[in-house]
Amino acid sequence: MSQLNSVWVFSDNPERYAELFGGAQQWGQQVYAIVQNTDQAQAVMPYGPKCIYVL
């Protein structure tokens, strides 16, 4: 299966990040995160996004 160059992950429910990142890593070569605050940024770091954008 070919992969997309990049996949962006955003959720208004932080409890879903693990599931979303799992799927995103299957679909894309590079995964980026968009989060709502610095607490969420800390929470997604272990999932290995290339970059995290805080709104």
WOTA-V438694 format. One record per pair of residues at least 24 apart in sequence whose C-alpha atoms are under 6 Angstrom apart, sorted by the first residue. I is the first residue (numbers start at 1). J is the second residue. If there is no record, write none. Layout:
[[I/J] [I/J]]
//
This chain:
[[3/27] [3/28] [4/28] [5/29] [6/30] [6/31] [7/31] [8/32] [8/33] [9/33] [10/34]]
//
